[in-house]
Amino acid sequence: MHSSISGLLDHLARLAADRPRDDRGDVPGWVMVTLMTAIVVAALTPFVGDELRGLLVRAFSMVSG
């Protein structure tokens, strides 16, 4: 590895180690899971929307009657 890159990585590692831990800027895990689930549902809906709609209609008809 080139010495300037190595020096930069060492400097960044020292900065990260010296920085006090503060979780206020972190995104909570449940927010990330919710967001990723919404993205997956939105991405799949154009491909499987009709099948999901039929599945829900059958499920509701079994419960209500």
N, CA, C and O atoms as a Tripos MOL2 file, in Angstrom:
@<TRIPOS>MOLECULE
protein
  260   259    65     0     0
PROTEIN
NO_CHARGES

@<TRIPOS>ATOM
      1 N           0.8550   -1.1700    0.0000 N.3       1 MET1
      2 CA          0.0000    0.0000    0.0000 C.3       1 MET1
      3 C           0.9010    1.2320    0.0000 C.2       1 MET1
      4 O           1.9580    1.2490    0.6310 O.2       1 MET1
      5 N           0.4790    2.2170   -0.6890 N.am      2 HIS2
      6 CA          1.2480    3.4550   -0.7700 C.3       2 HIS2
      7 C           1.2820    4.1280    0.5980 C.2       2 HIS2
      8 O           0.3020    4.0790    1.3420 O.2       2 HIS2
      9 N           2.3980    4.7480    0.9260 N.am      3 SER3
     10 CA          2.5670    5.3010    2.2780 C.3       3 SER3
     11 C           1.5710    6.4190    2.5790 C.2       3 SER3
     12 O           1.1490    6.5560    3.7270 O.2       3 SER3
     13 N           1.1830    7.2180    1.5940 N.am      4 SER4
     14 CA          0.2310    8.2910    1.8780 C.3       4 SER4
     15 C          -1.1610    7.7370    2.1760 C.2       4 SER4
     16 O          -1.8820    8.2820    3.0120 O.2       4 SER4
     17 N          -1.5350    6.6680    1.4990 N.am      5 ILE5
     18 CA         -2.8250    6.0360    1.7760 C.3       5 ILE5
     19 C          -2.7880    5.3850    3.1550 C.2       5 ILE5
     20 O          -3.7500    5.4690    3.9180 O.2       5 ILE5
     21 N          -1.6720    4.7380    3.4640 N.am      6 SER6
     22 CA         -1.5250    4.1150    4.7690 C.3       6 SER6
     23 C          -1.5930    5.1660    5.8840 C.2       6 SER6
     24 O          -2.2400    4.9470    6.9080 O.2       6 SER6
     25 N          -0.9310    6.2950    5.6840 N.am      7 GLY7
     26 CA         -0.9680    7.3710    6.6730 C.3       7 GLY7
     27 C          -2.3650    7.9340    6.8470 C.2       7 GLY7
     28 O          -2.7940    8.2320    7.9620 O.2       7 GLY7
     29 N          -3.0760    8.0770    5.7290 N.am      8 LEU8
     30 CA         -4.4490    8.5890    5.7970 C.3       8 LEU8
     31 C          -5.3430    7.6280    6.5670 C.2       8 LEU8
     32 O          -6.1440    8.0540    7.3990 O.2       8 LEU8
     33 N          -5.2080    6.3260    6.2920 N.am      9 LEU9
     34 CA         -6.0180    5.3340    7.0080 C.3       9 LEU9
     35 C          -5.6920    5.3170    8.4970 C.2       9 LEU9
     36 O          -6.5910    5.1920    9.3300 O.2       9 LEU9
     37 N          -4.4150    5.4420    8.8340 N.am     10 ASP10
     38 CA         -4.0260    5.5060   10.2430 C.3      10 ASP10
     39 C          -4.6240    6.7240   10.9200 C.2      10 ASP10
     40 O          -5.1210    6.6400   12.0430 O.2      10 ASP10
     41 N          -4.5740    7.8640   10.2300 N.am     11 HIS11
     42 CA         -5.1230    9.1100   10.7870 C.3      11 HIS11
     43 C          -6.6330    8.9810   11.0050 C.2      11 HIS11
     44 O          -7.1470    9.3960   12.0440 O.2      11 HIS11
     45 N          -7.3440    8.4080   10.0270 N.am     12 LEU12
     46 CA         -8.7900    8.2310   10.1720 C.3      12 LEU12
     47 C          -9.1260    7.2650   11.3060 C.2      12 LEU12
     48 O         -10.1040    7.4700   12.0250 O.2      12 LEU12
     49 N          -8.3240    6.2180   11.4690 N.am     13 ALA13
     50 CA         -8.5560    5.2680   12.5570 C.3      13 ALA13
     51 C          -8.3540    5.9360   13.9080 C.2      13 ALA13
     52 O          -9.1070    5.6790   14.8470 O.2      13 ALA13
     53 N          -7.3440    6.7900   14.0120 N.am     14 ARG14
     54 CA         -7.1160    7.5100   15.2840 C.3      14 ARG14
     55 C          -8.2580    8.4770   15.5650 C.2      14 ARG14
     56 O          -8.6950    8.6030   16.7090 O.2      14 ARG14
     57 N          -8.7450    9.1620   14.5350 N.am     15 LEU15
     58 CA         -9.8670   10.0780   14.7290 C.3      15 LEU15
     59 C         -11.1140    9.3270   15.1950 C.2      15 LEU15
     60 O         -11.8260    9.7960   16.0840 O.2      15 LEU15
     61 N         -11.3760    8.1820   14.6060 N.am     16 ALA16
     62 CA        -12.5540    7.4000   14.9820 C.3      16 ALA16
     63 C         -12.4270    6.8690   16.4030 C.2      16 ALA16
     64 O         -13.4170    6.8110   17.1330 O.2      16 ALA16
     65 N         -11.2260    6.4850   16.7990 N.am     17 ALA17
     66 CA        -11.0170    5.9530   18.1440 C.3      17 ALA17
     67 C         -11.1240    7.0560   19.1960 C.2      17 ALA17
     68 O         -11.5790    6.7970   20.3100 O.2      17 ALA17
     69 N         -10.7190    8.2680   18.8670 N.am     18 ASP18
     70 CA        -10.7550    9.3760   19.8190 C.3      18 ASP18
     71 C         -12.1440    9.9860   19.9580 C.2      18 ASP18
     72 O         -12.4200   10.6690   20.9450 O.2      18 ASP18
     73 N         -13.0130    9.7520   18.9960 N.am     19 ARG19
     74 CA        -14.3460   10.3560   18.9990 C.3      19 ARG19
     75 C         -15.2200    9.6680   20.0420 C.2      19 ARG19
     76 O         -15.3170    8.4410   20.0500 O.2      19 ARG19
     77 N         -15.8550   10.4390   20.9180 N.am     20 PRO20
     78 CA        -16.7640    9.8250   21.8950 C.3      20 PRO20
     79 C         -18.0000    9.2550   21.1950 C.2      20 PRO20
     80 O         -18.4670    9.8110   20.2000 O.2      20 PRO20
     81 N         -18.5140    8.1700   21.7070 N.am     21 ARG21
     82 CA        -19.6720    7.5020   21.1190 C.3      21 ARG21
     83 C         -20.9220    8.3010   21.4240 C.2      21 ARG21
     84 O         -21.2090    8.6140   22.5800 O.2      21 ARG21
     85 N         -21.6690    8.6320   20.3680 N.am     22 ASP22
     86 CA        -22.8980    9.3970   20.5040 C.3      22 ASP22
     87 C         -23.9330    8.7910   19.5730 C.2      22 ASP22
     88 O         -23.7720    8.8430   18.3540 O.2      22 ASP22
     89 N         -24.9920    8.2190   20.1270 N.am     23 ASP23
     90 CA        -25.9890    7.5310   19.3220 C.3      23 ASP23
     91 C         -27.0980    8.4430   18.8170 C.2      23 ASP23
     92 O         -28.0150    7.9740   18.1430 O.2      23 ASP23
     93 N         -27.0380    9.7100   19.1220 N.am     24 ARG24
     94 CA        -28.1330   10.5890   18.7180 C.3      24 ARG24
     95 C         -28.2830   10.6900   17.2030 C.2      24 ARG24
     96 O         -29.3920   10.9190   16.7200 O.2      24 ARG24
     97 N         -27.2170   10.5280   16.4480 N.am     25 GLY25
     98 CA        -27.2990   10.6330   14.9980 C.3      25 GLY25
     99 C         -27.6050    9.3220   14.3110 C.2      25 GLY25
    100 O         -27.8250    9.2980   13.1010 O.2      25 GLY25
    101 N         -27.6230    8.2210   15.0620 N.am     26 ASP26
    102 CA        -27.8630    6.9160   14.4570 C.3      26 ASP26
    103 C         -29.3490    6.7100   14.2000 C.2      26 ASP26
    104 O         -30.1940    7.1900   14.9550 O.2      26 ASP26
    105 N         -29.6550    5.9910   13.1280 N.am     27 VAL27
    106 CA        -31.0340    5.6400   12.8220 C.3      27 VAL27
    107 C         -31.3620    4.3670   13.5770 C.2      27 VAL27
    108 O         -30.6180    3.3910   13.4810 O.2      27 VAL27
    109 N         -32.4710    4.3510   14.3350 N.am     28 PRO28
    110 CA        -32.8390    3.1410   15.0680 C.3      28 PRO28
    111 C         -33.0950    1.9740   14.1120 C.2      28 PRO28
    112 O         -33.5070    2.1690   12.9680 O.2      28 PRO28
    113 N         -32.8450    0.7740   14.5970 N.am     29 GLY29
    114 CA        -33.0090   -0.4060   13.7650 C.3      29 GLY29
    115 C         -34.4140   -0.5930   13.2480 C.2      29 GLY29
    116 O         -34.5920   -1.0000   12.1000 O.2      29 GLY29
    117 N         -35.4220   -0.3090   14.0580 N.am     30 TRP30
    118 CA        -36.7920   -0.5230   13.6200 C.3      30 TRP30
    119 C         -37.1690    0.4240   12.4870 C.2      30 TRP30
    120 O         -38.0120    0.0850   11.6570 O.2      30 TRP30
    121 N         -36.5590    1.6040   12.4420 N.am     31 VAL31
    122 CA        -36.8260    2.5370   11.3480 C.3      31 VAL31
    123 C         -36.2550    1.9730   10.0440 C.2      31 VAL31
    124 O         -36.9000    2.0350    8.9980 O.2      31 VAL31
    125 N         -35.0410    1.4250   10.1180 N.am     32 MET32
    126 CA        -34.4220    0.8540    8.9290 C.3      32 MET32
    127 C         -35.2090   -0.3560    8.4270 C.2      32 MET32
    128 O         -35.3940   -0.5100    7.2200 O.2      32 MET32
    129 N         -35.6760   -1.2190    9.3400 N.am     33 VAL33
    130 CA        -36.4430   -2.3980    8.9360 C.3      33 VAL33
    131 C         -37.7530   -1.9630    8.2790 C.2      33 VAL33
    132 O         -38.1450   -2.5180    7.2520 O.2      33 VAL33
    133 N         -38.4260   -0.9820    8.8620 N.am     34 THR34
    134 CA        -39.6850   -0.4900    8.3010 C.3      34 THR34
    135 C         -39.4670    0.1120    6.9210 C.2      34 THR34
    136 O         -40.2320   -0.1580    5.9950 O.2      34 THR34
    137 N         -38.4350    0.9180    6.7830 N.am     35 LEU35
    138 CA        -38.1430    1.5570    5.5000 C.3      35 LEU35
    139 C         -37.7830    0.5230    4.4330 C.2      35 LEU35
    140 O         -38.2610    0.6050    3.3020 O.2      35 LEU35
    141 N         -36.9500   -0.4400    4.7870 N.am     36 MET36
    142 CA        -36.5610   -1.4610    3.8090 C.3      36 MET36
    143 C         -37.7540   -2.3280    3.4080 C.2      36 MET36
    144 O         -37.8730   -2.7130    2.2450 O.2      36 MET36
    145 N         -38.6390   -2.6390    4.3620 N.am     37 THR37
    146 CA        -39.8340   -3.4190    4.0490 C.3      37 THR37
    147 C         -40.7400   -2.6510    3.0940 C.2      37 THR37
    148 O         -41.2700   -3.2250    2.1430 O.2      37 THR37
    149 N         -40.9170   -1.3630    3.3410 N.am     38 ALA38
    150 CA        -41.7450   -0.5390    2.4540 C.3      38 ALA38
    151 C         -41.1490   -0.4760    1.0530 C.2      38 ALA38
    152 O         -41.8860   -0.5010    0.0670 O.2      38 ALA38
    153 N         -39.8330   -0.3940    0.9520 N.am     39 ILE39
    154 CA        -39.1810   -0.3500   -0.3560 C.3      39 ILE39
    155 C         -39.3750   -1.6650   -1.1010 C.2      39 ILE39
    156 O         -39.6530   -1.6660   -2.3010 O.2      39 ILE39
    157 N         -39.2300   -2.7850   -0.3940 N.am     40 VAL40
    158 CA        -39.4160   -4.0940   -1.0320 C.3      40 VAL40
    159 C         -40.8560   -4.2480   -1.5070 C.2      40 VAL40
    160 O         -41.0870   -4.7170   -2.6210 O.2      40 VAL40
    161 N         -41.8210   -3.8630   -0.6900 N.am     41 VAL41
    162 CA        -43.2320   -3.9690   -1.0720 C.3      41 VAL41
    163 C         -43.5150   -3.0890   -2.2790 C.2      41 VAL41
    164 O         -44.1980   -3.5160   -3.2100 O.2      41 VAL41
    165 N         -42.9970   -1.8660   -2.2750 N.am     42 ALA42
    166 CA        -43.2190   -0.9620   -3.4030 C.3      42 ALA42
    167 C         -42.5700   -1.4890   -4.6770 C.2      42 ALA42
    168 O         -43.1150   -1.3170   -5.7670 O.2      42 ALA42
    169 N         -41.4160   -2.1270   -4.5480 N.am     43 ALA43
    170 CA        -40.7230   -2.6530   -5.7280 C.3      43 ALA43
    171 C         -41.4300   -3.8870   -6.2910 C.2      43 ALA43
    172 O         -41.4290   -4.0900   -7.5050 O.2      43 ALA43
    173 N         -42.0250   -4.7050   -5.4410 N.am     44 LEU44
    174 CA        -42.6650   -5.9410   -5.8990 C.3      44 LEU44
    175 C         -44.1200   -5.7560   -6.3320 C.2      44 LEU44
    176 O         -44.6500   -6.5820   -7.0750 O.2      44 LEU44
    177 N         -44.7600   -4.7020   -5.8850 N.am     45 THR45
    178 CA        -46.1820   -4.5040   -6.1630 C.3      45 THR45
    179 C         -46.5250   -4.5180   -7.6480 C.2      45 THR45
    180 O         -47.5240   -5.1380   -8.0130 O.2      45 THR45
    181 N         -45.7610   -3.8760   -8.5250 N.am     46 PRO46
    182 CA        -46.1350   -3.9420   -9.9530 C.3      46 PRO46
    183 C         -46.0910   -5.3540  -10.5290 C.2      46 PRO46
    184 O         -46.7950   -5.6400  -11.4970 O.2      46 PRO46
    185 N         -45.2890   -6.2320   -9.9610 N.am     47 PHE47
    186 CA        -45.1370   -7.5740  -10.4980 C.3      47 PHE47
    187 C         -46.1140   -8.5680   -9.8990 C.2      47 PHE47
    188 O         -46.5560   -9.4830  -10.5940 O.2      47 PHE47
    189 N         -46.4640   -8.4170   -8.6330 N.am     48 VAL48
    190 CA        -47.3070   -9.3980   -7.9470 C.3      48 VAL48
    191 C         -48.5660   -8.7750   -7.3470 C.2      48 VAL48
    192 O         -49.2150   -9.3880   -6.5000 O.2      48 VAL48
    193 N         -48.9110   -7.5740   -7.7750 N.am     49 GLY49
    194 CA        -50.0650   -6.8720   -7.2010 C.3      49 GLY49
    195 C         -51.3730   -7.6180   -7.3710 C.2      49 GLY49
    196 O         -52.1630   -7.7130   -6.4320 O.2      49 GLY49
    197 N         -51.6140   -8.1600   -8.5900 N.am     50 ASP50
    198 CA        -52.8710   -8.8730   -8.8310 C.3      50 ASP50
    199 C         -52.9710  -10.1470   -7.9950 C.2      50 ASP50
    200 O         -54.0370  -10.4690   -7.4710 O.2      50 ASP50
    201 N         -51.8590  -10.8670   -7.8730 N.am     51 GLU51
    202 CA        -51.8640  -12.0860   -7.0760 C.3      51 GLU51
    203 C         -52.0960  -11.7780   -5.6000 C.2      51 GLU51
    204 O         -52.8480  -12.4830   -4.9270 O.2      51 GLU51
    205 N         -51.4570  -10.7320   -5.0980 N.am     52 LEU52
    206 CA        -51.6560  -10.3460   -3.6950 C.3      52 LEU52
    207 C         -53.0900   -9.8980   -3.4430 C.2      52 LEU52
    208 O         -53.6780  -10.2270   -2.4130 O.2      52 LEU52
    209 N         -53.6480   -9.1490   -4.3830 N.am     53 ARG53
    210 CA        -55.0260   -8.6910   -4.2350 C.3      53 ARG53
    211 C         -55.9760   -9.8890   -4.1760 C.2      53 ARG53
    212 O         -56.8830   -9.9210   -3.3450 O.2      53 ARG53
    213 N         -55.7670  -10.8770   -5.0580 N.am     54 GLY54
    214 CA        -56.5990  -12.0870   -5.0520 C.3      54 GLY54
    215 C         -56.4370  -12.8740   -3.7660 C.2      54 GLY54
    216 O         -57.4100  -13.4010   -3.2280 O.2      54 GLY54
    217 N         -55.2120  -12.9540   -3.2730 N.am     55 LEU55
    218 CA        -54.9520  -13.6530   -2.0140 C.3      55 LEU55
    219 C         -55.6890  -12.9850   -0.8590 C.2      55 LEU55
    220 O         -56.2930  -13.6680   -0.0330 O.2      55 LEU55
    221 N         -55.6430  -11.6610   -0.7960 N.am     56 LEU56
    222 CA        -56.3410  -10.9380    0.2760 C.3      56 LEU56
    223 C         -57.8540  -11.0950    0.1580 C.2      56 LEU56
    224 O         -58.5380  -11.2730    1.1660 O.2      56 LEU56
    225 N         -58.3790  -11.0310   -1.0570 N.am     57 VAL57
    226 CA        -59.8260  -11.1880   -1.2400 C.3      57 VAL57
    227 C         -60.2700  -12.5680   -0.7730 C.2      57 VAL57
    228 O         -61.2770  -12.6880   -0.0760 O.2      57 VAL57
    229 N         -59.5290  -13.6130   -1.1480 N.am     58 ARG58
    230 CA        -59.8650  -14.9730   -0.6960 C.3      58 ARG58
    231 C         -59.7620  -15.0940    0.8230 C.2      58 ARG58
    232 O         -60.6150  -15.7210    1.4510 O.2      58 ARG58
    233 N         -58.7440  -14.5100    1.4090 N.am     59 ALA59
    234 CA        -58.5620  -14.5950    2.8600 C.3      59 ALA59
    235 C         -59.7150  -13.8960    3.5900 C.2      59 ALA59
    236 O         -60.2530  -14.4290    4.5610 O.2      59 ALA59
    237 N         -60.0900  -12.7040    3.1190 N.am     60 PHE60
    238 CA        -61.1880  -11.9810    3.7650 C.3      60 PHE60
    239 C         -62.5200  -12.6960    3.5720 C.2      60 PHE60
    240 O         -63.3630  -12.6820    4.4690 O.2      60 PHE60
    241 N         -62.7180  -13.3140    2.4250 N.am     61 SER61
    242 CA        -63.9820  -14.0200    2.2240 C.3      61 SER61
    243 C         -64.0590  -15.2640    3.1040 C.2      61 SER61
    244 O         -65.1500  -15.6440    3.5290 O.2      61 SER61
    245 N         -62.9380  -15.8980    3.3830 N.am     62 MET62
    246 CA        -62.9380  -17.0580    4.2810 C.3      62 MET62
    247 C         -63.2450  -16.6460    5.7170 C.2      62 MET62
    248 O         -63.8910  -17.3940    6.4500 O.2      62 MET62
    249 N         -62.7990  -15.4920    6.1140 N.am     63 VAL63
    250 CA        -63.0080  -15.0240    7.4970 C.3      63 VAL63
    251 C         -64.4140  -14.5000    7.6790 C.2      63 VAL63
    252 O         -65.0380  -14.7610    8.7080 O.2      63 VAL63
    253 N         -64.9310  -13.7620    6.7030 N.am     64 SER64
    254 CA        -66.2230  -13.1010    6.8890 C.3      64 SER64
    255 C         -67.4070  -14.0010    6.5300 C.2      64 SER64
    256 O         -68.5370  -13.6670    6.8860 O.2      64 SER64
    257 N         -67.2050  -15.0930    5.8600 N.am     65 GLY65
    258 CA        -68.3960  -15.8570    5.5180 C.3      65 GLY65
    259 C         -68.1030  -17.2500    5.3190 C.2      65 GLY65
    260 O         -69.0050  -18.0340    5.0230 O.2      65 GLY65
@<TRIPOS>BOND
     1     1     2 1
     2     2     3 1
     3     3     4 2
     4     3     5 am
     5     5     6 1
     6     6     7 1
     7     7     8 2
     8     7     9 am
     9     9    10 1
    10    10    11 1
    11    11    12 2
    12    11    13 am
    13    13    14 1
    14    14    15 1
    15    15    16 2
    16    15    17 am
    17    17    18 1
    18    18    19 1
    19    19    20 2
    20    19    21 am
    21    21    22 1
    22    22    23 1
    23    23    24 2
    24    23    25 am
    25    25    26 1
    26    26    27 1
    27    27    28 2
    28    27    29 am
    29    29    30 1
    30    30    31 1
    31    31    32 2
    32    31    33 am
    33    33    34 1
    34    34    35 1
    35    35    36 2
    36    35    37 am
    37    37    38 1
    38    38    39 1
    39    39    40 2
    40    39    41 am
    41    41    42 1
    42    42    43 1
    43    43    44 2
    44    43    45 am
    45    45    46 1
    46    46    47 1
    47    47    48 2
    48    47    49 am
    49    49    50 1
    50    50    51 1
    51    51    52 2
    52    51    53 am
    53    53    54 1
    54    54    55 1
    55    55    56 2
    56    55    57 am
    57    57    58 1
    58    58    59 1
    59    59    60 2
    60    59    61 am
    61    61    62 1
    62    62    63 1
    63    63    64 2
    64    63    65 am
    65    65    66 1
    66    66    67 1
    67    67    68 2
    68    67    69 am
    69    69    70 1
    70    70    71 1
    71    71    72 2
    72    71    73 am
    73    73    74 1
    74    74    75 1
    75    75    76 2
    76    75    77 am
    77    77    78 1
    78    78    79 1
    79    79    80 2
    80    79    81 am
    81    81    82 1
    82    82    83 1
    83    83    84 2
    84    83    85 am
    85    85    86 1
    86    86    87 1
    87    87    88 2
    88    87    89 am
    89    89    90 1
    90    90    91 1
    91    91    92 2
    92    91    93 am
    93    93    94 1
    94    94    95 1
    95    95    96 2
    96    95    97 am
    97    97    98 1
    98    98    99 1
    99    99   100 2
   100    99   101 am
   101   101   102 1
   102   102   103 1
   103   103   104 2
   104   103   105 am
   105   105   106 1
   106   106   107 1
   107   107   108 2
   108   107   109 am
   109   109   110 1
   110   110   111 1
   111   111   112 2
   112   111   113 am
   113   113   114 1
   114   114   115 1
   115   115   116 2
   116   115   117 am
   117   117   118 1
   118   118   119 1
   119   119   120 2
   120   119   121 am
   121   121   122 1
   122   122   123 1
   123   123   124 2
   124   123   125 am
   125   125   126 1
   126   126   127 1
   127   127   128 2
   128   127   129 am
   129   129   130 1
   130   130   131 1
   131   131   132 2
   132   131   133 am
   133   133   134 1
   134   134   135 1
   135   135   136 2
   136   135   137 am
   137   137   138 1
   138   138   139 1
   139   139   140 2
   140   139   141 am
   141   141   142 1
   142   142   143 1
   143   143   144 2
   144   143   145 am
   145   145   146 1
   146   146   147 1
   147   147   148 2
   148   147   149 am
   149   149   150 1
   150   150   151 1
   151   151   152 2
   152   151   153 am
   153   153   154 1
   154   154   155 1
   155   155   156 2
   156   155   157 am
   157   157   158 1
   158   158   159 1
   159   159   160 2
   160   159   161 am
   161   161   162 1
   162   162   163 1
   163   163   164 2
   164   163   165 am
   165   165   166 1
   166   166   167 1
   167   167   168 2
   168   167   169 am
   169   169   170 1
   170   170   171 1
   171   171   172 2
   172   171   173 am
   173   173   174 1
   174   174   175 1
   175   175   176 2
   176   175   177 am
   177   177   178 1
   178   178   179 1
   179   179   180 2
   180   179   181 am
   181   181   182 1
   182   182   183 1
   183   183   184 2
   184   183   185 am
   185   185   186 1
   186   186   187 1
   187   187   188 2
   188   187   189 am
   189   189   190 1
   190   190   191 1
   191   191   192 2
   192   191   193 am
   193   193   194 1
   194   194   195 1
   195   195   196 2
   196   195   197 am
   197   197   198 1
   198   198   199 1
   199   199   200 2
   200   199   201 am
   201   201   202 1
   202   202   203 1
   203   203   204 2
   204   203   205 am
   205   205   206 1
   206   206   207 1
   207   207   208 2
   208   207   209 am
   209   209   210 1
   210   210   211 1
   211   211   212 2
   212   211   213 am
   213   213   214 1
   214   214   215 1
   215   215   216 2
   216   215   217 am
   217   217   218 1
   218   218   219 1
   219   219   220 2
   220   219   221 am
   221   221   222 1
   222   222   223 1
   223   223   224 2
   224   223   225 am
   225   225   226 1
   226   226   227 1
   227   227   228 2
   228   227   229 am
   229   229   230 1
   230   230   231 1
   231   231   232 2
   232   231   233 am
   233   233   234 1
   234   234   235 1
   235   235   236 2
   236   235   237 am
   237   237   238 1
   238   238   239 1
   239   239   240 2
   240   239   241 am
   241   241   242 1
   242   242   243 1
   243   243   244 2
   244   243   245 am
   245   245   246 1
   246   246   247 1
   247   247   248 2
   248   247   249 am
   249   249   250 1
   250   250   251 1
   251   251   252 2
   252   251   253 am
   253   253   254 1
   254   254   255 1
   255   255   256 2
   256   255   257 am
   257   257   258 1
   258   258   259 1
   259   259   260 2
@<TRIPOS>SUBSTRUCTURE
     1 MET1         2 RESIDUE 1 A MET
     2 HIS2         6 RESIDUE 1 A HIS
     3 SER3        10 RESIDUE 1 A SER
     4 SER4        14 RESIDUE 1 A SER
     5 ILE5        18 RESIDUE 1 A ILE
     6 SER6        22 RESIDUE 1 A SER
     7 GLY7        26 RESIDUE 1 A GLY
     8 LEU8        30 RESIDUE 1 A LEU
     9 LEU9        34 RESIDUE 1 A LEU
    10 ASP10       38 RESIDUE 1 A ASP
    11 HIS11       42 RESIDUE 1 A HIS
    12 LEU12       46 RESIDUE 1 A LEU
    13 ALA13       50 RESIDUE 1 A ALA
    14 ARG14       54 RESIDUE 1 A ARG
    15 LEU15       58 RESIDUE 1 A LEU
    16 ALA16       62 RESIDUE 1 A ALA
    17 ALA17       66 RESIDUE 1 A ALA
    18 ASP18       70 RESIDUE 1 A ASP
    19 ARG19       74 RESIDUE 1 A ARG
    20 PRO20       78 RESIDUE 1 A PRO
    21 ARG21       82 RESIDUE 1 A ARG
    22 ASP22       86 RESIDUE 1 A ASP
    23 ASP23       90 RESIDUE 1 A ASP
    24 ARG24       94 RESIDUE 1 A ARG
    25 GLY25       98 RESIDUE 1 A GLY
    26 ASP26      102 RESIDUE 1 A ASP
    27 VAL27      106 RESIDUE 1 A VAL
    28 PRO28      110 RESIDUE 1 A PRO
    29 GLY29      114 RESIDUE 1 A GLY
    30 TRP30      118 RESIDUE 1 A TRP
    31 VAL31      122 RESIDUE 1 A VAL
    32 MET32      126 RESIDUE 1 A MET
    33 VAL33      130 RESIDUE 1 A VAL
    34 THR34      134 RESIDUE 1 A THR
    35 LEU35      138 RESIDUE 1 A LEU
    36 MET36      142 RESIDUE 1 A MET
    37 THR37      146 RESIDUE 1 A THR
    38 ALA38      150 RESIDUE 1 A ALA
    39 ILE39      154 RESIDUE 1 A ILE
    40 VAL40      158 RESIDUE 1 A VAL
    41 VAL41      162 RESIDUE 1 A VAL
    42 ALA42      166 RESIDUE 1 A ALA
    43 ALA43      170 RESIDUE 1 A ALA
    44 LEU44      174 RESIDUE 1 A LEU
    45 THR45      178 RESIDUE 1 A THR
    46 PRO46      182 RESIDUE 1 A PRO
    47 PHE47      186 RESIDUE 1 A PHE
    48 VAL48      190 RESIDUE 1 A VAL
    49 GLY49      194 RESIDUE 1 A GLY
    50 ASP50      198 RESIDUE 1 A ASP
    51 GLU51      202 RESIDUE 1 A GLU
    52 LEU52      206 RESIDUE 1 A LEU
    53 ARG53      210 RESIDUE 1 A ARG
    54 GLY54      214 RESIDUE 1 A GLY
    55 LEU55      218 RESIDUE 1 A LEU
    56 LEU56      222 RESIDUE 1 A LEU
    57 VAL57      226 RESIDUE 1 A VAL
    58 ARG58      230 RESIDUE 1 A ARG
    59 ALA59      234 RESIDUE 1 A ALA
    60 PHE60      238 RESIDUE 1 A PHE
    61 SER61      242 RESIDUE 1 A SER
    62 MET62      246 RESIDUE 1 A MET
    63 VAL63      250 RESIDUE 1 A VAL
    64 SER64      254 RESIDUE 1 A SER
    65 GLY65      258 RESIDUE 1 A GLY
